[in-house]
Amino acid sequence: MGWFKRQKEGISTSTSEKKETPEGLWYQCPKCRTVASSEDHKENLWVCTTCAHHERIAAKDYFEILFDSKKGTEFARGIESGDPLKFEDTKKYTDRIKSVQDKTGMKDAIRVAYGKLNDEQIVIAAMDFGFIGGSMGSVVGEKIARAVDKAIELNVPLIIISKSGGARMMEAGLSLMQMAKTSAKLNQLSEAGLPFFSILTDPTTGGVTASFAMLGDINIAEPDALIAFAGPRVVKETIGRDLPDGFQKSEFVLEHGFLDLIVERKNLKQKLSELMLMFKN
């Protein structure tokens, strides 16, 4: 394929921000209620040592987990949402964006970066649920498009880590347009002969599931992640009957043929490395 050719130009790196999650000295697992020190919890990649519950983590944490030396070069950092619809519900959309930007230090619900994973060059786009529920608006679509362009430019594979409540209602039709845009860009990646690895984490729902998240050459999920278009409560109310145990969880979705693998967070980097070598050969 040629995507694995070494680039002559070296990859620069930028220092990842440190995450203090959860705040305080102790962490209590929401699933089994086991208490552990926050330091130990972070050391275990925010996975409970008792029940293996995978805590939701930020985009920059995935960069630290997957990039060699925990560093990658972030790009397209300055893109921000406009407000062409002049949207207002309980507050103005512009005020909501400003508030969450101040809180998270992010411009929008996704970060994109390139670097090395086990010495192989890679582009990673990671969504962040902390920014308006990881909702997909125009900026998310544009950054995924630029991530595809960067992967084609560098002749390397692409990883997208999804964590989203779906399309961003405050951008209405402009948000829904990103489903077609991201799908079309991923087709360009395929035409270039470059692999796309889709990582679905908790939750991956709505328009994200209905577009790029399920288009990977290999679709991988973390354990017990919610993966759906409409959530289980909505489905239950719509069809008027009880749902099967584990409905829309990773294991259920894998059993019904919509996933290729479920991989624990601690094994994710090595598994991606193995898949990259498989596609190389």
C-alpha positions as protocol buffer text, in pm:
chain_id: "A"
residue {
  index: 1
  type: MET
  ca { x: 0 y: 0 z: 0 }
}
residue {
  index: 2
  type: GLY
  ca { x: 284 y: 236 z: 70 }
}
residue {
  index: 3
  type: TRP
  ca { x: 123 y: 412 z: 366 }
}
residue {
  index: 4
  type: PHE
  ca { x: 388 y: 278 z: 600 }
}
residue {
  index: 5
  type: LYS
  ca { x: 677 y: 449 z: 424 }
}
residue {
  index: 6
  type: ARG
  ca { x: 891 y: 648 z: 661 }
}
residue {
  index: 7
  type: GLN
  ca { x: 854 y: 1022 z: 626 }
}
residue {
  index: 8
  type: LYS
  ca { x: 1174 y: 1219 z: 582 }
}
residue {
  index: 9
  type: GLU
  ca { x: 1042 y: 1505 z: 789 }
}
residue {
  index: 10
  type: GLY
  ca { x: 1045 y: 1437 z: 1165 }
}
residue {
  index: 11
  type: ILE
  ca { x: 735 y: 1463 z: 1377 }
}
residue {
  index: 12
  type: SER
  ca { x: 741 y: 1747 z: 1626 }
}
residue {
  index: 13
  type: THR
  ca { x: 561 y: 1707 z: 1955 }
}
residue {
  index: 14
  type: SER
  ca { x: 368 y: 1924 z: 2192 }
}
residue {
  index: 15
  type: THR
  ca { x: 332 y: 1868 z: 2563 }
}
residue {
  index: 16
  type: SER
  ca { x: 0 y: 1709 z: 2663 }
}
residue {
  index: 17
  type: GLU
  ca { x: -193 y: 1871 z: 2943 }
}
residue {
  index: 18
  type: LYS
  ca { x: -207 y: 1679 z: 3267 }
}
residue {
  index: 19
  type: LYS
  ca { x: -547 y: 1556 z: 3381 }
}
residue {
  index: 20
  type: GLU
  ca { x: -652 y: 1552 z: 3742 }
}
residue {
  index: 21
  type: THR
  ca { x: -955 y: 1324 z: 3715 }
}
residue {
  index: 22
  type: PRO
  ca { x: -1144 y: 1267 z: 3923 }
}
residue {
  index: 23
  type: GLU
  ca { x: -1084 y: 1566 z: 4148 }
}
residue {
  index: 24
  type: GLY
  ca { x: -971 y: 1494 z: 4500 }
}
residue {
  index: 25
  type: LEU
  ca { x: -772 y: 1212 z: 4652 }
}
residue {
  index: 26
  type: TRP
  ca { x: -1022 y: 930 z: 4604 }
}
residue {
  index: 27
  type: TYR
  ca { x: -1227 y: 777 z: 4325 }
}
residue {
  index: 28
  type: GLN
  ca { x: -1541 y: 568 z: 4373 }
}
residue {
  index: 29
  type: CYS
  ca { x: -1642 y: 343 z: 4084 }
}
residue {
  index: 30
  type: PRO
  ca { x: -2001 y: 425 z: 3980 }
}
residue {
  index: 31
  type: LYS
  ca { x: -2063 y: 62 z: 3888 }
}
residue {
  index: 32
  type: CYS
  ca { x: -1928 y: -149 z: 4179 }
}
residue {
  index: 33
  type: ARG
  ca { x: -1869 y: 134 z: 4432 }
}
residue {
  index: 34
  type: THR
  ca { x: -1509 y: 28 z: 4495 }
}
residue {
  index: 35
  type: VAL
  ca { x: -1295 y: 312 z: 4632 }
}
residue {
  index: 36
  type: ALA
  ca { x: -941 y: 368 z: 4508 }
}
residue {
  index: 37
  type: SER
  ca { x: -696 y: 655 z: 4515 }
}
residue {
  index: 38
  type: SER
  ca { x: -724 y: 891 z: 4221 }
}
residue {
  index: 39
  type: GLU
  ca { x: -355 y: 838 z: 4153 }
}
residue {
  index: 40
  type: ASP
  ca { x: -395 y: 460 z: 4129 }
}
residue {
  index: 41
  type: HIS
  ca { x: -707 y: 502 z: 3916 }
}
residue {
  index: 42
  type: LYS
  ca { x: -520 y: 718 z: 3668 }
}
residue {
  index: 43
  type: GLU
  ca { x: -227 y: 478 z: 3670 }
}
residue {
  index: 44
  type: ASN
  ca { x: -471 y: 205 z: 3564 }
}
residue {
  index: 45
  type: LEU
  ca { x: -588 y: 427 z: 3273 }
}
residue {
  index: 46
  type: TRP
  ca { x: -912 y: 522 z: 3453 }
}
residue {
  index: 47
  type: VAL
  ca { x: -1034 y: 161 z: 3460 }
}
residue {
  index: 48
  type: CYS
  ca { x: -1169 y: 11 z: 3783 }
}
residue {
  index: 49
  type: THR
  ca { x: -938 y: -262 z: 3914 }
}
residue {
  index: 50
  type: THR
  ca { x: -1235 y: -449 z: 4064 }
}
residue {
  index: 51
  type: CYS
  ca { x: -1501 y: -457 z: 3791 }
}
residue {
  index: 52
  type: ALA
  ca { x: -1306 y: -320 z: 3489 }
}
residue {
  index: 53
  type: HIS
  ca { x: -1550 y: -29 z: 3444 }
}
residue {
  index: 54
  type: HIS
  ca { x: -1399 y: 208 z: 3185 }
}
residue {
  index: 55
  type: GLU
  ca { x: -1441 y: 567 z: 3303 }
}
residue {
  index: 56
  type: ARG
  ca { x: -1505 y: 829 z: 3036 }
}
residue {
  index: 57
  type: ILE
  ca { x: -1183 y: 1018 z: 2970 }
}
residue {
  index: 58
  type: ALA
  ca { x: -1084 y: 1326 z: 2771 }
}
residue {
  index: 59
  type: ALA
  ca { x: -943 y: 1341 z: 2420 }
}
residue {
  index: 60
  type: LYS
  ca { x: -601 y: 1443 z: 2547 }
}
residue {
  index: 61
  type: ASP
  ca { x: -592 y: 1132 z: 2768 }
}
residue {
  index: 62
  type: TYR
  ca { x: -628 y: 909 z: 2462 }
}
residue {
  index: 63
  type: PHE
  ca { x: -338 y: 1100 z: 2305 }
}
residue {
  index: 64
  type: GLU
  ca { x: -129 y: 1020 z: 2612 }
}
residue {
  index: 65
  type: ILE
  ca { x: -230 y: 653 z: 2600 }
}
residue {
  index: 66
  type: LEU
  ca { x: -170 y: 599 z: 2228 }
}
residue {
  index: 67
  type: PHE
  ca { x: 111 y: 830 z: 2117 }
}
residue {
  index: 68
  type: ASP
  ca { x: 469 y: 729 z: 2187 }
}
residue {
  index: 69
  type: SER
  ca { x: 613 y: 932 z: 2477 }
}
residue {
  index: 70
  type: LYS
  ca { x: 251 y: 1041 z: 2543 }
}
residue {
  index: 71
  type: LYS
  ca { x: 295 y: 1324 z: 2293 }
}
residue {
  index: 72
  type: GLY
  ca { x: 157 y: 1417 z: 1953 }
}
residue {
  index: 73
  type: THR
  ca { x: 140 y: 1727 z: 1739 }
}
residue {
  index: 74
  type: GLU
  ca { x: -205 y: 1881 z: 1754 }
}
residue {
  index: 75
  type: PHE
  ca { x: -328 y: 2075 z: 1451 }
}
residue {
  index: 76
  type: ALA
  ca { x: -638 y: 2269 z: 1340 }
}
residue {
  index: 77
  type: ARG
  ca { x: -659 y: 2402 z: 1695 }
}
residue {
  index: 78
  type: GLY
  ca { x: -808 y: 2743 z: 1623 }
}
residue {
  index: 79
  type: ILE
  ca { x: -1136 y: 2641 z: 1457 }
}
residue {
  index: 80
  type: GLU
  ca { x: -1445 y: 2756 z: 1648 }
}
residue {
  index: 81
  type: SER
  ca { x: -1820 y: 2729 z: 1598 }
}
residue {
  index: 82
  type: GLY
  ca { x: -2009 y: 3022 z: 1457 }
}
residue {
  index: 83
  type: ASP
  ca { x: -2375 y: 3088 z: 1523 }
}
residue {
  index: 84
  type: PRO
  ca { x: -2538 y: 3128 z: 1180 }
}
residue {
  index: 85
  type: LEU
  ca { x: -2880 y: 3032 z: 1319 }
}
residue {
  index: 86
  type: LYS
  ca { x: -2864 y: 3278 z: 1610 }
}
residue {
  index: 87
  type: PHE
  ca { x: -2978 y: 2989 z: 1827 }
}
residue {
  index: 88
  type: GLU
  ca { x: -3104 y: 3044 z: 2180 }
}
residue {
  index: 89
  type: ASP
  ca { x: -3274 y: 2806 z: 2426 }
}
residue {
  index: 90
  type: THR
  ca { x: -3211 y: 2856 z: 2799 }
}
residue {
  index: 91
  type: LYS
  ca { x: -2909 y: 3062 z: 2693 }
}
residue {
  index: 92
  type: LYS
  ca { x: -2751 y: 3191 z: 2375 }
}
residue {
  index: 93
  type: TYR
  ca { x: -2548 y: 2936 z: 2180 }
}
residue {
  index: 94
  type: THR
  ca { x: -2254 y: 3176 z: 2171 }
}
residue {
  index: 95
  type: ASP
  ca { x: -2265 y: 3204 z: 2552 }
}
residue {
  index: 96
  type: ARG
  ca { x: -2289 y: 2826 z: 2589 }
}
residue {
  index: 97
  type: ILE
  ca { x: -1986 y: 2777 z: 2363 }
}
residue {
  index: 98
  type: LYS
  ca { x: -1783 y: 3038 z: 2552 }
}
residue {
  index: 99
  type: SER
  ca { x: -1872 y: 2882 z: 2887 }
}
residue {
  index: 100
  type: VAL
  ca { x: -1770 y: 2530 z: 2791 }
}
residue {
  index: 101
  type: GLN
  ca { x: -1454 y: 2657 z: 2620 }
}
residue {
  index: 102
  type: ASP
  ca { x: -1351 y: 2824 z: 2944 }
}
residue {
  index: 103
  type: LYS
  ca { x: -1433 y: 2510 z: 3142 }
}
residue {
  index: 104
  type: THR
  ca { x: -1258 y: 2255 z: 2917 }
}
residue {
  index: 105
  type: GLY
  ca { x: -980 y: 2456 z: 2754 }
}
residue {
  index: 106
  type: MET
  ca { x: -1099 y: 2320 z: 2417 }
}
residue {
  index: 107
  type: LYS
  ca { x: -1235 y: 2506 z: 2116 }
}
residue {
  index: 108
  type: ASP
  ca { x: -1484 y: 2228 z: 2036 }
}
residue {
  index: 109
  type: ALA
  ca { x: -1568 y: 1862 z: 2096 }
}
residue {
  index: 110
  type: ILE
  ca { x: -1273 y: 1703 z: 1914 }
}
residue {
  index: 111
  type: ARG
  ca { x: -894 y: 1721 z: 1902 }
}
residue {
  index: 112
  type: VAL
  ca { x: -681 y: 1606 z: 1608 }
}
residue {
  index: 113
  type: ALA
  ca { x: -311 y: 1525 z: 1620 }
}
residue {
  index: 114
  type: TYR
  ca { x: -40 y: 1327 z: 1443 }
}
residue {
  index: 115
  type: GLY
  ca { x: 256 y: 1143 z: 1585 }
}
residue {
  index: 116
  type: LYS
  ca { x: 387 y: 791 z: 1631 }
}
residue {
  index: 117
  type: LEU
  ca { x: 229 y: 478 z: 1774 }
}
residue {
  index: 118
  type: ASN
  ca { x: 493 y: 210 z: 1842 }
}
residue {
  index: 119
  type: ASP
  ca { x: 721 y: 391 z: 1597 }
}
residue {
  index: 120
  type: GLU
  ca { x: 462 y: 399 z: 1317 }
}
residue {
  index: 121
  type: GLN
  ca { x: 320 y: 732 z: 1208 }
}
residue {
  index: 122
  type: ILE
  ca { x: -51 y: 784 z: 1266 }
}
residue {
  index: 123
  type: VAL
  ca { x: -321 y: 1055 z: 1270 }
}
residue {
  index: 124
  type: ILE
  ca { x: -566 y: 1045 z: 1561 }
}
residue {
  index: 125
  type: ALA
  ca { x: -895 y: 1235 z: 1600 }
}
residue {
  index: 126
  type: ALA
  ca { x: -1041 y: 1202 z: 1951 }
}
residue {
  index: 127
  type: MET
  ca { x: -1383 y: 1328 z: 2058 }
}
residue {
  index: 128
  type: ASP
  ca { x: -1445 y: 1468 z: 2406 }
}
residue {
  index: 129
  type: PHE
  ca { x: -1779 y: 1417 z: 2585 }
}
residue {
  index: 130
  type: GLY
  ca { x: -1699 y: 1705 z: 2819 }
}
residue {
  index: 131
  type: PHE
  ca { x: -1773 y: 1956 z: 2542 }
}
residue {
  index: 132
  type: ILE
  ca { x: -2154 y: 1974 z: 2508 }
}
residue {
  index: 133
  type: GLY
  ca { x: -2181 y: 1596 z: 2533 }
}
residue {
  index: 134
  type: GLY
  ca { x: -1932 y: 1541 z: 2253 }
}
residue {
  index: 135
  type: SER
  ca { x: -2197 y: 1662 z: 2010 }
}
residue {
  index: 136
  type: MET
  ca { x: -2111 y: 1684 z: 1642 }
}
residue {
  index: 137
  type: GLY
  ca { x: -2139 y: 2030 z: 1495 }
}
residue {
  index: 138
  type: SER
  ca { x: -1968 y: 2197 z: 1200 }
}
residue {
  index: 139
  type: VAL
  ca { x: -1630 y: 2212 z: 1376 }
}
residue {
  index: 140
  type: VAL
  ca { x: -1625 y: 1838 z: 1449 }
}
residue {
  index: 141
  type: GLY
  ca { x: -1703 y: 1764 z: 1086 }
}
residue {
  index: 142
  type: GLU
  ca { x: -1436 y: 2005 z: 965 }
}
residue {
  index: 143
  type: LYS
  ca { x: -1169 y: 1867 z: 1198 }
}
residue {
  index: 144
  type: ILE
  ca { x: -1240 y: 1511 z: 1089 }
}
residue {
  index: 145
  type: ALA
  ca { x: -1212 y: 1627 z: 729 }
}
residue {
  index: 146
  type: ARG
  ca { x: -876 y: 1787 z: 806 }
}
residue {
  index: 147
  type: ALA
  ca { x: -763 y: 1473 z: 988 }
}
residue {
  index: 148
  type: VAL
  ca { x: -837 y: 1274 z: 672 }
}
residue {
  index: 149
  type: ASP
  ca { x: -644 y: 1529 z: 464 }
}
residue {
  index: 150
  type: LYS
  ca { x: -349 y: 1508 z: 706 }
}
residue {
  index: 151
  type: ALA
  ca { x: -348 y: 1126 z: 689 }
}
residue {
  index: 152
  type: ILE
  ca { x: -345 y: 1142 z: 309 }
}
residue {
  index: 153
  type: GLU
  ca { x: -73 y: 1408 z: 313 }
}
residue {
  index: 154
  type: LEU
  ca { x: 147 y: 1200 z: 545 }
}
residue {
  index: 155
  type: ASN
  ca { x: 45 y: 872 z: 378 }
}
residue {
  index: 156
  type: VAL
  ca { x: -49 y: 713 z: 713 }
}
residue {
  index: 157
  type: PRO
  ca { x: -353 y: 542 z: 875 }
}
residue {
  index: 158
  type: LEU
  ca { x: -626 y: 729 z: 1061 }
}
residue {
  index: 159
  type: ILE
  ca { x: -779 y: 654 z: 1402 }
}
residue {
  index: 160
  type: ILE
  ca { x: -1102 y: 823 z: 1515 }
}
residue {
  index: 161
  type: ILE
  ca { x: -1209 y: 780 z: 1879 }
}
residue {
  index: 162
  type: SER
  ca { x: -1581 y: 848 z: 1911 }
}
residue {
  index: 163
  type: LYS
  ca { x: -1754 y: 960 z: 2231 }
}
residue {
  index: 164
  type: SER
  ca { x: -2069 y: 1150 z: 2149 }
}
residue {
  index: 165
  type: GLY
  ca { x: -2433 y: 1216 z: 2222 }
}
residue {
  index: 166
  type: GLY
  ca { x: -2490 y: 1271 z: 1849 }
}
residue {
  index: 167
  type: ALA
  ca { x: -2557 y: 1572 z: 1630 }
}
residue {
  index: 168
  type: ARG
  ca { x: -2553 y: 1918 z: 1792 }
}
residue {
  index: 169
  type: MET
  ca { x: -2910 y: 2045 z: 1795 }
}
residue {
  index: 170
  type: MET
  ca { x: -2800 y: 2409 z: 1822 }
}
residue {
  index: 171
  type: GLU
  ca { x: -2666 y: 2388 z: 1466 }
}
residue {
  index: 172
  type: ALA
  ca { x: -2970 y: 2201 z: 1328 }
}
residue {
  index: 173
  type: GLY
  ca { x: -2929 y: 2104 z: 960 }
}
residue {
  index: 174
  type: LEU
  ca { x: -2570 y: 2227 z: 954 }
}
residue {
  index: 175
  type: SER
  ca { x: -2488 y: 1958 z: 1210 }
}
residue {
  index: 176
  type: LEU
  ca { x: -2667 y: 1685 z: 1015 }
}
residue {
  index: 177
  type: MET
  ca { x: -2468 y: 1782 z: 704 }
}
residue {
  index: 178
  type: GLN
  ca { x: -2152 y: 1667 z: 883 }
}
residue {
  index: 179
  type: MET
  ca { x: -2271 y: 1307 z: 856 }
}
residue {
  index: 180
  type: ALA
  ca { x: -2243 y: 1321 z: 477 }
}
residue {
  index: 181
  type: LYS
  ca { x: -1927 y: 1532 z: 484 }
}
residue {
  index: 182
  type: THR
  ca { x: -1731 y: 1300 z: 713 }
}
residue {
  index: 183
  type: SER
  ca { x: -1848 y: 990 z: 526 }
}
residue {
  index: 184
  type: ALA
  ca { x: -1739 y: 1138 z: 193 }
}
residue {
  index: 185
  type: LYS
  ca { x: -1397 y: 1234 z: 333 }
}
residue {
  index: 186
  type: LEU
  ca { x: -1344 y: 881 z: 464 }
}
residue {
  index: 187
  type: ASN
  ca { x: -1417 y: 753 z: 114 }
}
residue {
  index: 188
  type: GLN
  ca { x: -1124 y: 966 z: -5 }
}
residue {
  index: 189
  type: LEU
  ca { x: -906 y: 798 z: 257 }
}
residue {
  index: 190
  type: SER
  ca { x: -1016 y: 458 z: 128 }
}
residue {
  index: 191
  type: GLU
  ca { x: -944 y: 557 z: -231 }
}
residue {
  index: 192
  type: ALA
  ca { x: -593 y: 655 z: -119 }
}
residue {
  index: 193
  type: GLY
  ca { x: -543 y: 301 z: 12 }
}
residue {
  index: 194
  type: LEU
  ca { x: -511 y: 410 z: 374 }
}
residue {
  index: 195
  type: PRO
  ca { x: -678 y: 222 z: 663 }
}
residue {
  index: 196
  type: PHE
  ca { x: -923 y: 377 z: 908 }
}
residue {
  index: 197
  type: PHE
  ca { x: -957 y: 232 z: 1258 }
}
residue {
  index: 198
  type: SER
  ca { x: -1274 y: 340 z: 1439 }
}
residue {
  index: 199
  type: ILE
  ca { x: -1274 y: 326 z: 1820 }
}
residue {
  index: 200
  type: LEU
  ca { x: -1621 y: 345 z: 1977 }
}
residue {
  index: 201
  type: THR
  ca { x: -1627 y: 444 z: 2345 }
}
residue {
  index: 202
  type: ASP
  ca { x: -1905 y: 519 z: 2592 }
}
residue {
  index: 203
  type: PRO
  ca { x: -2130 y: 662 z: 2460 }
}
residue {
  index: 204
  type: THR
  ca { x: -2128 y: 658 z: 2080 }
}
residue {
  index: 205
  type: THR
  ca { x: -2477 y: 755 z: 1967 }
}
residue {
  index: 206
  type: GLY
  ca { x: -2689 y: 950 z: 1721 }
}
residue {
  index: 207
  type: GLY
  ca { x: -2550 y: 1097 z: 1402 }
}
residue {
  index: 208
  type: VAL
  ca { x: -2194 y: 993 z: 1491 }
}
residue {
  index: 209
  type: THR
  ca { x: -2298 y: 626 z: 1498 }
}
residue {
  index: 210
  type: ALA
  ca { x: -2498 y: 678 z: 1180 }
}
residue {
  index: 211
  type: SER
  ca { x: -2194 y: 813 z: 995 }
}
residue {
  index: 212
  type: PHE
  ca { x: -1820 y: 792 z: 1048 }
}
residue {
  index: 213
  type: ALA
  ca { x: -1809 y: 584 z: 1368 }
}
residue {
  index: 214
  type: MET
  ca { x: -1933 y: 268 z: 1193 }
}
residue {
  index: 215
  type: LEU
  ca { x: -1730 y: 311 z: 874 }
}
residue {
  index: 216
  type: GLY
  ca { x: -1396 y: 180 z: 997 }
}
residue {
  index: 217
  type: ASP
  ca { x: -1200 y: -82 z: 812 }
}
residue {
  index: 218
  type: ILE
  ca { x: -1189 y: -223 z: 1165 }
}
residue {
  index: 219
  type: ASN
  ca { x: -1452 y: -117 z: 1422 }
}
residue {
  index: 220
  type: ILE
  ca { x: -1331 y: -154 z: 1781 }
}
residue {
  index: 221
  type: ALA
  ca { x: -1517 y: -77 z: 2104 }
}
residue {
  index: 222
  type: GLU
  ca { x: -1420 y: -48 z: 2467 }
}
residue {
  index: 223
  type: PRO
  ca { x: -1603 y: -289 z: 2701 }
}
residue {
  index: 224
  type: ASP
  ca { x: -1959 y: -206 z: 2810 }
}
residue {
  index: 225
  type: ALA
  ca { x: -1981 y: 105 z: 2593 }
}
residue {
  index: 226
  type: LEU
  ca { x: -2324 y: 229 z: 2483 }
}
residue {
  index: 227
  type: ILE
  ca { x: -2335 y: 215 z: 2102 }
}
residue {
  index: 228
  type: ALA
  ca { x: -2663 y: 317 z: 1942 }
}
residue {
  index: 229
  type: PHE
  ca { x: -2852 y: 558 z: 1721 }
}
residue {
  index: 230
  type: ALA
  ca { x: -3139 y: 625 z: 1962 }
}
residue {
  index: 231
  type: GLY
  ca { x: -3073 y: 534 z: 2326 }
}
residue {
  index: 232
  type: PRO
  ca { x: -3242 y: 241 z: 2502 }
}
residue {
  index: 233
  type: ARG
  ca { x: -3500 y: 457 z: 2683 }
}
residue {
  index: 234
  type: VAL
  ca { x: -3618 y: 609 z: 2355 }
}
residue {
  index: 235
  type: VAL
  ca { x: -3631 y: 268 z: 2185 }
}
residue {
  index: 236
  type: LYS
  ca { x: -3824 y: 114 z: 2473 }
}
residue {
  index: 237
  type: GLU
  ca { x: -4081 y: 395 z: 2473 }
}
residue {
  index: 238
  type: THR
  ca { x: -4114 y: 372 z: 2094 }
}
residue {
  index: 239
  type: ILE
  ca { x: -4171 y: -3 z: 2064 }
}
residue {
  index: 240
  type: GLY
  ca { x: -4354 y: -35 z: 2396 }
}
residue {
  index: 241
  type: ARG
  ca { x: -4178 y: -343 z: 2532 }
}
residue {
  index: 242
  type: ASP
  ca { x: -3880 y: -443 z: 2742 }
}
residue {
  index: 243
  type: LEU
  ca { x: -3539 y: -468 z: 2576 }
}
residue {
  index: 244
  type: PRO
  ca { x: -3294 y: -763 z: 2590 }
}
residue {
  index: 245
  type: ASP
  ca { x: -3030 y: -765 z: 2862 }
}
residue {
  index: 246
  type: GLY
  ca { x: -2726 y: -561 z: 2763 }
}
residue {
  index: 247
  type: PHE
  ca { x: -2910 y: -405 z: 2469 }
}
residue {
  index: 248
  type: GLN
  ca { x: -2687 y: -161 z: 2277 }
}
residue {
  index: 249
  type: LYS
  ca { x: -2381 y: -236 z: 2488 }
}
residue {
  index: 250
  type: SER
  ca { x: -2053 y: -326 z: 2312 }
}
residue {
  index: 251
  type: GLU
  ca { x: -2091 y: -696 z: 2378 }
}
residue {
  index: 252
  type: PHE
  ca { x: -2447 y: -700 z: 2236 }
}
residue {
  index: 253
  type: VAL
  ca { x: -2339 y: -499 z: 1931 }
}
residue {
  index: 254
  type: LEU
  ca { x: -2041 y: -733 z: 1870 }
}
residue {
  index: 255
  type: GLU
  ca { x: -2266 y: -1040 z: 1897 }
}
residue {
  index: 256
  type: HIS
  ca { x: -2497 y: -894 z: 1634 }
}
residue {
  index: 257
  type: GLY
  ca { x: -2220 y: -827 z: 1385 }
}
residue {
  index: 258
  type: PHE
  ca { x: -2168 y: -451 z: 1400 }
}
residue {
  index: 259
  type: LEU
  ca { x: -1824 y: -461 z: 1563 }
}
residue {
  index: 260
  type: ASP
  ca { x: -1504 y: -646 z: 1487 }
}
residue {
  index: 261
  type: LEU
  ca { x: -1340 y: -635 z: 1829 }
}
residue {
  index: 262
  type: ILE
  ca { x: -1382 y: -531 z: 2191 }
}
residue {
  index: 263
  type: VAL
  ca { x: -1051 y: -421 z: 2339 }
}
residue {
  index: 264
  type: GLU
  ca { x: -975 y: -313 z: 2694 }
}
residue {
  index: 265
  type: ARG
  ca { x: -808 y: 26 z: 2721 }
}
residue {
  index: 266
  type: LYS
  ca { x: -483 y: -119 z: 2854 }
}
residue {
  index: 267
  type: ASN
  ca { x: -451 y: -332 z: 2538 }
}
residue {
  index: 268
  type: LEU
  ca { x: -566 y: -71 z: 2288 }
}
residue {
  index: 269
  type: LYS
  ca { x: -227 y: 63 z: 2179 }
}
residue {
  index: 270
  type: GLN
  ca { x: -80 y: -282 z: 2120 }
}
residue {
  index: 271
  type: LYS
  ca { x: -387 y: -404 z: 1933 }
}
residue {
  index: 272
  type: LEU
  ca { x: -383 y: -99 z: 1705 }
}
residue {
  index: 273
  type: SER
  ca { x: -13 y: -156 z: 1642 }
}
residue {
  index: 274
  type: GLU
  ca { x: -85 y: -516 z: 1539 }
}
residue {
  index: 275
  type: LEU
  ca { x: -367 y: -408 z: 1308 }
}
residue {
  index: 276
  type: MET
  ca { x: -147 y: -144 z: 1145 }
}
residue {
  index: 277
  type: LEU
  ca { x: 114 y: -412 z: 1070 }
}
residue {
  index: 278
  type: MET
  ca { x: -158 y: -639 z: 930 }
}
residue {
  index: 279
  type: PHE
  ca { x: -274 y: -370 z: 689 }
}
residue {
  index: 280
  type: LYS
  ca { x: 85 y: -287 z: 601 }
}
residue {
  index: 281
  type: ASN
  ca { x: 142 y: -643 z: 487 }
}
